[in-house]
Amino acid sequence: MEAEREPYEEHEQRPPDPAALFAMLDGMRRMAPRELEDQITNLIREFLLTLRSLIDWYLERLDGRPPEPKIEDIPID
């Protein structure tokens, strides 16, 4: 007798664990030669800033509010 399979909907997909990514970045930083240490640190900083910008952008989309139009004052003579 074959065991019943659970429907696909009951299996929730969890988001990827960011801890693995951070562990990899830390490992890269530790393995790099001393002369590349500053460059690796800057690379990781830029990556994290980019990730932060992506998260901010995604959260703005989730809010569902349309962006406010930019209004420019034009003087009328």
Secondary structure, DSSP 8 states (H G I E B T S, - for coil): -------GGGS------HHHHHHHHHHHHHHS-GGGHHHHHHHHHHHHHHHHHHHHHHHHHHH--------------
